[in-house]
Structures are given as structure tokens and as C-alpha cells.
Amino acid sequence: MTSTNAQKTVIITGASDGIGAAAARRLAGDGHRVVVVGRSREKTERVAAETGADHYVADFSRLEEVRGLAKDLLASYDRIDVLANNAGGMFGDRTRTADGFETTLQVNHLAPFLLTTLLMDRLVESHASVIQTSSVGARLIGGRIELDDLNHDRDFRPEIAYGTSKLANILFTTELHRRYHAAGLSAAAFHPGVVASAFAADSQSFMKRVYTSRIGRAFMVTPEKGASQLVWLAATEPGTEWQSGTYYESKRPARRLHPQAHDAELARQLWDRSAELTSGD
């Protein structure tokens, strides 16, 4: 059962389409104050108009825009109950962002890491929940954290870069819990299922063929179904219906994880490395 007794302020990135937009519609319909963040101004404004939500436009391939987003959010909201780091995707051939990082790494991991850390004081004050949209791709498609090669310069393929970024989301959740749960913050990651969406549309990976084929899409869930776990984690209370520091599949702690997902020392090191890379120095 989803508890919606108290209105929450919920920020959802990647909310211009797919499960982010579906979650925004559901949470707004349940009476929560929803803030939608997206890259496309047109799509983000459309979702905001549908839901009555506040909206912000930010391109996560530019860390300057992430810093601007954080500044705007801090100025606008005295309380943030939920930060849903949902923005992300699988991209095409290896490209570098304006900040010098491989695009998948930056958009899927470094940008949400930076946004979360810039909002950290407000999140802790609010006893917030921070939710990461991860994926079973973290263990199924060959991703691996190599701290000296997070950009996958040695072995880049779109699906490997994606799997690594989703593993990074899980490790970030683990370390976020370790560092801040005692101060009142909770964190969870989840796999939304294989969702019929525009995922991998910009990639030449085999995943693009899967997501655009009629046979492949026949086995996928709708964005509304995929959003159900995000809604559940956002609307309910940690410690009662879900446990902080956990990665969920089908609203249950995942039974199988990438071997590196259990490595607490790697989680600490990834946090430190991510902080170094996003410091802006």
C-alpha cells in the first residue's frame, strides 16, 4: 500500500518523458508538490502543464547547468522531501562532454552525484529520501568500475558504459546511506523493469534494436508500470515499507547483484573520486 498522508515536495529529474513523467503525473495526482526537471524545454513544460508542477530545464551533459539547477532549487524550496535522480540513458559512440567526461558517465552518474551533494544540507535538514533509477543492466551487460578508467577509454562500448553507470548508481546509494543515514537521510536504488520508451534511441548498441523492435517491445512494461516503484519509494516512509541503502527490484531487495555492488571500500573510493571530478577546480 502506498501512503500519501502528508504532502511531500518531490523533485524528479528526467521527468520530461518515460517513467519520470509518469511518476510526476501519479505523485501530483496523489496531492504531492512535484518539481519536474528535464533537458527538453518543450517536453518539460508539457509535463509541468499537465501536472501543475514547477519545472526547470537542465542539460546534465553540462555540469554548469547542474550547478545552476541546484542553486535555483535551493532558492525556491525550503524543504525537499524526495530527490529522484531519474535522468539518464544509453548514448551513441564515445563522446566527451564540455566538461571532458564520457557522456554516459556524466549524465547517468556524475551529474546526479553533483546535484545531490550540492543539495545535501537541504536534504539532510528535510530528512529526505534520495532515489536512484538504476537497472539490472548493472550486472547483465558487462559494466565494471575501474577507478582509473571511469570513462572506459580502454574498452568503450555503449552498453558497457551504461552498465558501469548503473552500477555506480547502486554504489552511490550504498555510500550515501553510510555517510548520511545517521543524520536522517535515506537512500534507495531500483530497477524499473524493461520499459517501452525511447531508451537507447541515440545509441548504435544492440539495445537500440531491442527497444525499437515489435517483438522486443511486446515484452516491455509501460512507463506507468515502470514508474510504480519510483512512486512507491517517494510516497512511502523509509524504515517502514523500505530500507535505506538497498537496491530494489519489483519492490523487493534484489537477490542478485553485480559482485562489485557488495564492495563497501569501492563505494567509498567511487564517492571520493566522483567528488574530485565534479569539484569544479
KATALIN-V91435 format. One record per pair of residues at least 12 apart in sequence whose C-alpha atoms are under 6 Angstrom apart, sorted by the first residue. I is the first residue (numbers start at 1). J is the second residue. Records with the same first field share a line. If there is no record, write none. Layout:
I: J / J
//
This chain:
2: 236
3: 236
4: 235
7: 32
8: 32 / 33 / 81
9: 33 / 34 / 80 / 81
10: 34 / 82
11: 35 / 83 / 84
12: 36 / 84
13: 37 / 85 / 86 / 87
14: 37 / 38 / 86 / 87
15: 36 / 37 / 38
16: 38 / 43 / 44
18: 197 / 223
19: 223 / 226 / 227
22: 224
23: 227 / 231
25: 51
28: 51
34: 53
35: 53 / 54 / 55
36: 55
37: 55 / 56 / 57
38: 57
39: 57 / 58 / 59
41: 57
60: 107 / 111
61: 97 / 107
79: 126
80: 123 / 126
81: 126 / 128
82: 128 / 129 / 130
83: 130
84: 130 / 131
85: 112 / 131 / 132
86: 133
88: 107 / 108
90: 162 / 200
91: 202 / 203
92: 202 / 203 / 204
102: 151
105: 165
108: 165
109: 165
124: 185
127: 184 / 185
128: 185
129: 186 / 187
130: 187
131: 187 / 188 / 189
132: 189
133: 189 / 190
134: 166 / 169 / 189 / 190 / 191
135: 166 / 191
137: 163
138: 163 / 166 / 167
139: 258
141: 163
142: 160
143: 160 / 163 / 164
144: 164
171: 267
173: 187 / 188 / 245
174: 245
175: 267
177: 245
186: 244
187: 244 / 245
188: 244 / 245 / 246 / 247
189: 247
190: 247 / 248 / 249
191: 249
192: 226
193: 226
194: 220
195: 220 / 221 / 222 / 223
196: 217 / 220 / 221 / 222
//
